[in-house]
Every structure is written in structure tokens, then in C-alpha cells.
């Protein structure tokens, strides 16, 4: 790959996650502070991304990949998204905010797959070249959340203004990216894009249990993404966004530890470690505070790397190995649709309901709130321990050991 191409792709990936990271972890705090939204309204707004993630595969698989150059689609979507964000920042009604944010997410969600597609189509050896470019997304997330935290505008409309200007920059820059023409028309069916071809894997009980566990653990995962920021703020922690970026830093570190862990542990133990970490972190969020108990909050934040890498990345590799060549893409598509779409969608909305349940006046009983996702994770752990039996060691592939996007 030419050095100029590598630089362009790296800038693309950095801007992509800068646009997203500017608002994603802060939106519920903004809604509560500026729009005085209820917990249900906050959870519903956070669920817009999951709804968009269900729609995105159809847009990319059936339209963008077939008829248009990917870099041009990326440019148009970002400029359109920036226009929607300009309208969004003027809204003062929480219900109206939900619909506009949903429209914005429908323009943003497909860009995640498009940036990956643009990058990989420029590579002769994606398994070696992609990680070094994709990691710029995680670095970008750390940078933007630290900017938000340092200047203290996590609950201000500035988060969307920052995202809007970044989207304009990426939109314009996209037209200067290497040409990525539409793929040759192939017989890609509606069922293939949904991942329905992978349903045959459910004949394997262990895979079915893994799949169910993945969906269910995404419910408490959404509690973290949607409510950790306001919870930490209410608990007295200062510079919340800066400190939450430690979660992404730990994600990179534990990603590097996965190959070593594979040699010592089988699939089952790796996944169990991830589930146990979820329970510990939710307890930490529940009982920690900004005073003498702040170490518990730090522990809960840093455990993000174990939670994400040891369950979700391990799960992706497990799925890849179980599926085989013919249905590999369908299997990953099904997992993504079920987790980021269905699981996180349910969790986002449910987190708002639970927040309202434990809210009295202007205060929330965060201890009781966090015990709910801890309990869900505990149930998933029990089911997984007793019903999942596939404990084979699996082969880690370099291109799959890429830091996640959160």
C-alpha cells in the first residue's frame, strides 16, 4: 500500500470515530440537563443507534455496495448527517429530539461498514494492514472524549456541534479518498444480508447458547453506554469523559493479551472471564462514589477492556471458526444484527425504564440501578456455565484482533 493511501485511510478512520465519539457517550446527560428528558426518553433516544444498525446492513449490502463508489456514498452521508445535526442542535423537545436523532443515526450507521470496506479494498493483505489503520478509530475516541471532558461540555449542545463540524470535514475529505468502485453484482439475497444462512449453526447447542448469551449480555452493555456518564457525574466524579476514556485504553491493552489468553484458556473460560468482569464492573458502578469509593469507579471503567475483548472479540472469533467458509459472513452478520441491533436496542430502552423506577425527585438510586444489569449478567453467566460445553481452544486471527469501536 502506498504511504499516501495509508495516511488517507488513517485520517478517514480517525475522523469517523471522532464524529461518533463526540456525542455518543454523552447524549443521555445532555438530554437530562438541557431537555429535562425522563429516563424513558433518554433510553429511547439512545436506542436510535441500535435501530439504525438493524437497517444499515440492507443499505450497504443491497444499495451502496452495488451501485455507487463507496467513498462518494461516505461523503454524501456525512454531509447529509451534518445538515441533520445542524437541525438537531436547535431542538428543545425531547420527543422531537428522538425522531431527528433517529434520522441522523440512519445516515451515520452505514458509514461504519463503508469505512471498513473502503480501507480493506485498498489492501493486498488486510489481516496485516487493517489493524494499524483501524486502531486510529480507538485513538480518536480517546482523543475526542478527553477534549469533551477537559473543556467540560459533555452536557452541552457543543457535543453535537463538534460532531457536525467533524462530519463536514469527513464528508469533504471522503471525495479525496482512493476510488472504491461498486462491487460486481452478485446474487446476494435478502436472507444472506440478514445472516439467515447461519441459522444452521443453531443445531449446535453450544453455539445456540453462545448466541443467546451474546444477545442477553448486550442488554446490560447498553446500561453502561447509556447511563455510565450521568451515573458517574451524580456520584461526584470529576472530568468524567476523560476518565471514561481509560476504558478504551484498556481495550487496546487487553486486545494484545488475547493471543496469550488463547493458549492458556479454551473458549468457555475466555467467555466466562468476560461475563464475570461484567458483573464486577456493574457492582463497582453501583457501590463506588467520587470520594473514598472512587477506586471502585476506576475499576469498573478499566474493566471495559476485559468485558468487551474477552466476550465479544472472543465470540467473533468463535463464530468465525464454527461457521466455516461458506456461511462465515452470514454468521457474523447475524451476530451483529442480534447484538448491536436487538440486544442493545432492548437494553437502551430498558435502561431508561429502570432509571425512572429508581428516581425520586431529581436524584437516582444508582446502586439499585446498577444491580439490575449485574443481575442480568449473573443470569447469563449461570446459563452459560451449565449449558455451554464447547471448550476447544480456538485460533486467533490477526485481522480479528482489532480494538472495538467503543
TAHUMO-V243520 format. One record per residue. N is the residue number from 1. PHI is phi in whole degrees, 0 to 359 (none if undefined). PSI is psi in whole degrees, -180 to 180 (none if undefined). D_LAST is the distance of its C-alpha to the last C-alpha in Angstrom with 2 decimals. Layout:
BEGIN
((N;PHI;PSI;D_LAST) (N;PHI;PSI;D_LAST))
END
This chain:
BEGIN
((1;none;136;27.36) (2;295;147;28.84) (3;297;-35;27.37) (4;294;-38;27.33) (5;294;-42;25.31) (6;299;-42;22.76) (7;296;-44;22.52) (8;299;-45;22.18) (9;293;-36;19.38) (10;294;-43;17.49) (11;297;-42;18.11) (12;304;-47;17.04) (13;293;-38;13.58) (14;297;-47;13.32) (15;294;-37;14.59) (16;304;-49;12.51) (17;276;-17;9.19) (18;292;-44;11.53) (19;302;-44;12.82) (20;285;-49;9.72) (21;294;-23;8.34) (22;298;-33;12.00) (23;239;-26;12.35) (24;301;-50;9.55) (25;280;-8;9.26) (26;250;-7;12.95) (27;297;-37;14.66) (28;291;-36;16.21) (29;294;-38;17.66) (30;297;-44;19.06) (31;299;-43;20.58) (32;289;-42;22.25) (33;284;-46;23.55) (34;265;-36;24.68) (35;253;-3;25.37) (36;53;43;26.30) (37;285;151;24.50) (38;284;170;24.99) (39;300;-41;22.39) (40;297;-43;22.99) (41;295;-37;22.54) (42;294;-46;19.23) (43;297;-40;17.96) (44;295;-42;19.51) (45;296;-40;17.93) (46;292;-27;14.39) (47;285;-12;15.52) (48;300;-35;16.40) (49;295;-41;13.16) (50;295;-39;13.86) (51;299;-44;17.42) (52;295;-34;16.66) (53;293;-25;14.69) (54;287;-37;17.98) (55;280;-34;20.03) (56;307;-44;18.12) (57;302;-33;19.37) (58;290;-41;22.90) (59;296;-47;22.65) (60;288;-45;21.37) (61;284;-33;23.52) (62;255;-17;26.66) (63;238;-65;26.86) (64;300;-44;24.77) (65;292;-21;25.27) (66;258;-31;28.97) (67;239;-17;30.44) (68;227;153;28.64) (69;294;131;27.39) (70;300;-40;23.59) (71;293;-32;23.39) (72;288;-39;25.69) (73;297;-42;23.75) (74;300;-42;20.57) (75;296;-47;22.78) (76;297;-44;24.39) (77;297;-39;21.28) (78;291;-41;19.80) (79;292;-39;23.22) (80;295;-42;23.66) (81;298;-39;20.33) (82;297;-39;21.48) (83;296;-40;24.75) (84;293;-40;23.21) (85;296;-35;21.16) (86;299;-39;24.55) (87;286;-37;26.02) (88;299;-40;23.19) (89;292;-11;23.67) (90;263;-2;27.28) (91;274;136;26.78) (92;241;4;27.82) (93;251;127;27.97) (94;296;-37;25.08) (95;292;-42;26.31) (96;293;-36;26.70) (97;302;-40;23.27) (98;304;-48;21.81) (99;291;-39;23.66) (100;290;-40;22.91) (101;296;-36;19.14) (102;298;-44;19.48) (103;298;-41;21.43) (104;298;-46;18.93) (105;298;-31;16.06) (106;294;-26;18.64) (107;274;-28;18.92) (108;275;-43;15.26) (109;307;-43;13.97) (110;296;-22;16.47) (111;291;-24;15.41) (112;296;-44;12.33) (113;286;-35;15.03) (114;294;-42;17.54) (115;296;-39;15.91) (116;296;-43;15.52) (117;296;-44;19.11) (118;300;-45;20.48) (119;296;-49;19.25) (120;292;-31;20.48) (121;286;-11;23.77) (122;265;0;24.65) (123;252;144;24.36) (124;270;-24;27.17) (125;221;78;25.13) (126;304;-35;21.47) (127;296;-23;20.95) (128;258;-33;21.90) (129;268;-33;20.87) (130;294;-44;17.49) (131;306;-41;15.39) (132;293;-25;16.83) (133;271;-42;15.85) (134;295;-31;12.35) (135;297;-21;11.42) (136;296;-25;12.35) (137;294;-44;9.21) (138;293;-41;7.30) (139;299;-42;10.56) (140;299;-42;10.63) (141;299;-42;7.59) (142;296;-43;9.52) (143;297;-50;12.69) (144;291;-38;12.31) (145;292;-31;11.20) (146;287;-34;14.12) (147;297;-47;16.35) (148;300;-44;15.81) (149;291;-41;16.49) (150;296;-42;19.39) (151;270;-5;21.15) (152;66;38;20.46) (153;246;32;19.86) (154;296;-22;16.85) (155;249;18;19.34) (156;249;162;21.20) (157;296;-13;21.45) (158;302;-30;20.60) (159;298;-36;16.85) (160;279;-30;17.92) (161;294;-42;20.56) (162;299;-42;18.22) (163;295;-40;16.12) (164;297;-48;19.53) (165;295;-37;20.98) (166;293;-38;18.04) (167;295;-37;18.37) (168;297;-45;22.09) (169;299;-46;21.63) (170;292;-37;19.47) (171;300;-46;21.92) (172;291;-44;24.88) (173;298;-32;23.45) (174;302;-33;22.66) (175;286;-8;26.43) (176;254;5;26.94) (177;285;160;24.61) (178;305;142;26.45) (179;297;130;28.05) (180;232;85;26.32) (181;293;161;29.01) (182;300;148;28.71) (183;288;155;29.04) (184;301;138;32.43) (185;299;126;32.96) (186;235;165;32.51) (187;279;69;33.23) (188;270;117;29.75) (189;269;165;30.38) (190;303;-41;28.64) (191;294;-36;28.38) (192;292;-41;26.78) (193;295;-37;23.97) (194;290;-20;23.40) (195;88;17;23.47) (196;292;-22;26.66) (197;299;-23;28.27) (198;278;-3;26.11) (199;299;-22;27.79) (200;297;-22;30.35) (201;293;-20;27.92) (202;290;-10;28.39) (203;294;-24;31.86) (204;274;114;30.27) (205;301;-40;29.88) (206;297;-39;27.24) (207;293;-39;24.99) (208;298;-41;25.67) (209;293;-41;24.75) (210;299;-45;21.50) (211;299;-48;20.71) (212;299;-43;21.73) (213;297;-38;19.73) (214;296;-43;16.51) (215;296;-47;17.28) (216;292;-37;18.34) (217;287;-20;15.52) (218;287;-16;13.12) (219;292;-55;15.45) (220;293;-26;14.76) (221;303;-41;10.99) (222;292;-31;11.49) (223;303;-43;13.72) (224;295;-52;11.11) (225;297;-39;8.81) (226;280;-38;12.19) (227;240;-4;14.45) (228;297;-42;13.22) (229;299;-55;13.84) (230;296;-32;17.35) (231;295;-47;18.13) (232;295;-38;17.63) (233;296;-47;19.56) (234;296;-29;22.32) (235;282;-3;22.49) (236;96;5;23.58) (237;287;137;20.74) (238;264;154;21.03) (239;49;54;18.54) (240;303;-47;15.73) (241;299;-41;13.06) (242;300;-46;14.21) (243;287;-31;14.15) (244;291;-22;10.73) (245;293;-15;9.49) (246;297;-25;11.21) (247;297;-42;8.48) (248;290;-35;6.61) (249;296;-42;10.29) (250;292;-29;11.13) (251;298;-42;8.64) (252;295;-44;10.73) (253;297;-50;13.85) (254;290;-25;13.70) (255;299;-40;12.93) (256;290;-21;16.23) (257;273;-12;17.93) (258;300;-47;17.44) (259;303;-41;20.61) (260;295;-41;22.64) (261;296;-34;21.56) (262;299;-36;22.64) (263;286;-21;26.05) (264;259;-28;26.55) (265;235;154;25.02) (266;271;-177;25.25) (267;303;-48;22.74) (268;299;-47;23.70) (269;293;-36;23.36) (270;298;-45;19.93) (271;292;-36;18.71) (272;295;-41;20.75) (273;302;-43;19.22) (274;298;-44;15.76) (275;293;-42;17.44) (276;298;-39;19.45) (277;298;-37;16.53) (278;300;-45;15.18) (279;297;-46;18.71) (280;298;-42;19.11) (281;292;-37;16.06) (282;292;-37;17.18) (283;296;-39;20.66) (284;298;-43;19.55) (285;297;-36;18.06) (286;288;-39;21.30) (287;255;-7;23.81) (288;279;165;22.38) (289;207;174;23.45) (290;283;0;23.57) (291;257;-118;26.88) (292;292;-19;28.02) (293;263;17;25.17) (294;293;-26;22.39) (295;299;-31;21.94) (296;292;-36;20.74) (297;291;-40;17.96) (298;298;-43;16.98) (299;300;-45;17.19) (300;298;-39;15.01) (301;292;-48;12.20) (302;294;-27;12.76) (303;292;-7;12.94) (304;304;-38;9.21) (305;298;-43;9.73) (306;294;-46;12.71) (307;301;-48;11.47) (308;285;-52;8.74) (309;292;-46;10.81) (310;285;-19;14.18) (311;255;-55;13.93) (312;284;-45;11.72) (313;292;-43;12.36) (314;301;-41;15.86) (315;296;-38;16.30) (316;296;-41;15.64) (317;290;-40;18.21) (318;301;-46;20.51) (319;297;-42;20.52) (320;300;-43;21.26) (321;287;-34;24.14) (322;286;-34;25.53) (323;286;-41;25.61) (324;83;172;27.67) (325;296;-41;28.05) (326;293;-38;29.40) (327;243;19;26.71) (328;302;-50;23.67) (329;295;-41;22.04) (330;297;-40;23.16) (331;295;-45;21.75) (332;294;-36;18.19) (333;296;-40;18.63) (334;294;-42;19.89) (335;296;-45;17.08) (336;297;-44;14.44) (337;298;-43;16.81) (338;287;-36;17.48) (339;274;-64;14.06) (340;290;-26;11.81) (341;272;-72;15.13) (342;287;-54;17.58) (343;300;-51;15.89) (344;288;-29;13.16) (345;296;-47;15.88) (346;298;-46;18.30) (347;297;-40;16.07) (348;298;-48;15.25) (349;293;-42;18.99) (350;295;-35;20.10) (351;299;-36;18.18) (352;292;-40;20.26) (353;297;-46;23.40) (354;295;-38;22.96) (355;299;-44;22.37) (356;295;-34;25.64) (357;300;-37;27.38) (358;255;21;26.94) (359;258;129;27.57) (360;234;113;31.01) (361;67;-123;31.92) (362;258;6;29.21) (363;245;150;27.78) (364;242;136;25.45) (365;279;88;26.11) (366;291;-26;22.63) (367;298;-51;24.00) (368;295;-36;25.17) (369;301;-49;22.06) (370;285;-19;19.78) (371;289;-21;22.48) (372;293;-55;21.96) (373;296;-30;18.52) (374;297;-41;19.91) (375;294;-41;22.89) (376;298;-45;21.06) (377;297;-35;19.19) (378;294;-40;22.67) (379;296;-44;24.29) (380;300;-42;21.85) (381;299;-46;22.53) (382;298;-47;26.29) (383;300;-44;26.36) (384;294;-45;24.43) (385;300;-42;26.62) (386;272;-22;29.84) (387;249;-20;29.26) (388;271;124;27.09) (389;241;-10;29.51) (390;282;102;28.09) (391;246;27;27.61) (392;289;147;28.10) (393;285;139;26.39) (394;244;156;24.31) (395;271;123;24.07) (396;275;131;20.81) (397;258;141;20.60) (398;302;-39;19.36) (399;287;-14;17.59) (400;267;-14;15.50) (401;270;61;14.38) (402;246;130;11.70) (403;308;138;8.42) (404;293;175;5.67) (405;269;4;3.81) (406;227;none;0.00))
END
